[in-house]
Amino acid sequence: MDMSGVQRLENGHIGTSAQGAGTTGAAVGRPVFEDMLQRSAREGLNFSKHAAKRMNERGIPFDSQMMNDLEHAVEDARKKGAKDVAVISAQGVFIVNVPNNTVVTTMSQSDMKERVFTNIDSAVLL
């Protein structure tokens, strides 16, 4: 999987995993999930540019507990040999590429009506 679009939050700014070391400052009014991602991106899950955009657009609620739950769900899926997992929660669905530890897309509960999930091999219910 091409990971050139994978982003990390560094110092309050979204950048590719190879960028961002020199950026400073924080965006005014940025969504709460970006704060959570900033704290965990260095050692936890990464969010693709697409996934970060979808979370902003869809207003998916995200806090430290959700990040913790998502990381544990991905680790449980990894132990079972999952490669691409759909983590389904009350907030929405997070599609994660397990080997790359990257959330590739998200959708809210309202977006899930009549949706079909393809290219996953596992699902975790939170």
FIPAMAR-892964 format. One record per residue (C-alpha): residue number from 1; x, y, z. Coordinates in steps of 0.05 Angstrom, whole numbers, plus 5000, padded with zeros to 4 digits. Layout:
N
SITE  pos     u     v     w
SITE  NUM     X     Y     Z
...
REM end
This chain:
126
SITE  pos     u     v     w
SITE    1  5000  5000  5000
SITE    2  5028  5068  4982
SITE    3  5035  5107  5046
SITE    4  5057  5173  5014
SITE    5  4993  5207  5037
SITE    6  5000  5185  5110
SITE    7  4999  5242  5158
SITE    8  5021  5255  5228
SITE    9  5002  5313  5272
SITE   10  5065  5348  5295
SITE   11  5062  5411  5337
SITE   12  4990  5422  5319
SITE   13  4998  5416  5243
SITE   14  4982  5359  5197
SITE   15  5041  5337  5155
SITE   16  5066  5274  5121
SITE   17  5106  5227  5164
SITE   18  5170  5254  5134
SITE   19  5151  5327  5147
SITE   20  5130  5370  5205
SITE   21  5192  5368  5249
SITE   22  5202  5443  5240
SITE   23  5130  5467  5244
SITE   24  5106  5503  5306
SITE   25  5042  5533  5331
SITE   26  4971  5508  5334
SITE   27  4912  5522  5288
SITE   28  4857  5563  5322
SITE   29  4792  5524  5328
SITE   30  4820  5458  5304
SITE   31  4777  5397  5321
SITE   32  4790  5361  5387
SITE   33  4811  5297  5353
SITE   34  4873  5333  5325
SITE   35  4896  5347  5396
SITE   36  4889  5273  5412
SITE   37  4925  5252  5349
SITE   38  4982  5299  5363
SITE   39  4995  5265  5430
SITE   40  4993  5194  5403
SITE   41  5017  5200  5331
SITE   42  5090  5188  5348
SITE   43  5076  5120  5379
SITE   44  5004  5103  5363
SITE   45  4961  5102  5301
SITE   46  4973  5147  5242
SITE   47  4915  5177  5203
SITE   48  4918  5183  5127
SITE   49  4904  5251  5097
SITE   50  4838  5223  5073
SITE   51  4818  5197  5142
SITE   52  4836  5263  5176
SITE   53  4795  5301  5124
SITE   54  4735  5255  5133
SITE   55  4737  5263  5209
SITE   56  4736  5339  5201
SITE   57  4681  5338  5148
SITE   58  4636  5289  5183
SITE   59  4645  5316  5253
SITE   60  4662  5248  5282
SITE   61  4669  5256  5358
SITE   62  4738  5236  5381
SITE   63  4772  5239  5449
SITE   64  4829  5206  5487
SITE   65  4784  5148  5507
SITE   66  4764  5136  5434
SITE   67  4838  5137  5413
SITE   68  4855  5088  5468
SITE   69  4797  5042  5448
SITE   70  4817  5046  5375
SITE   71  4890  5030  5389
SITE   72  4870  4970  5432
SITE   73  4822  4945  5378
SITE   74  4876  4949  5326
SITE   75  4925  4912  5371
SITE   76  4874  4857  5384
SITE   77  4862  4851  5309
SITE   78  4938  4848  5297
SITE   79  4944  4790  5347
SITE   80  4892  4752  5306
SITE   81  4930  4764  5241
SITE   82  4885  4819  5212
SITE   83  4912  4861  5155
SITE   84  4855  4910  5142
SITE   85  4803  4918  5197
SITE   86  4738  4957  5206
SITE   87  4734  4982  5277
SITE   88  4660  4996  5290
SITE   89  4641  5041  5348
SITE   90  4584  5086  5369
SITE   91  4621  5145  5339
SITE   92  4631  5112  5271
SITE   93  4674  5064  5232
SITE   94  4749  5068  5226
SITE   95  4782  5028  5170
SITE   96  4853  5012  5191
SITE   97  4911  4982  5152
SITE   98  4941  4941  5209
SITE   99  5012  4928  5182
SITE  100  5021  5003  5171
SITE  101  4984  5022  5234
SITE  102  4945  5073  5194
SITE  103  4871  5094  5194
SITE  104  4856  5099  5120
SITE  105  4785  5125  5124
SITE  106  4728  5139  5172
SITE  107  4653  5147  5168
SITE  108  4601  5170  5218
SITE  109  4542  5129  5241
SITE  110  4496  5168  5194
SITE  111  4542  5153  5135
SITE  112  4539  5078  5148
SITE  113  4467  5067  5125
SITE  114  4467  5021  5065
SITE  115  4543  5020  5060
SITE  116  4584  4961  5038
SITE  117  4654  4950  5067
SITE  118  4703  4918  5018
SITE  119  4777  4902  5023
SITE  120  4775  4886  5097
SITE  121  4790  4819  5128
SITE  122  4767  4832  5199
SITE  123  4720  4874  5241
SITE  124  4723  4894  5314
SITE  125  4662  4919  5351
SITE  126  4673  4970  5407
REM end
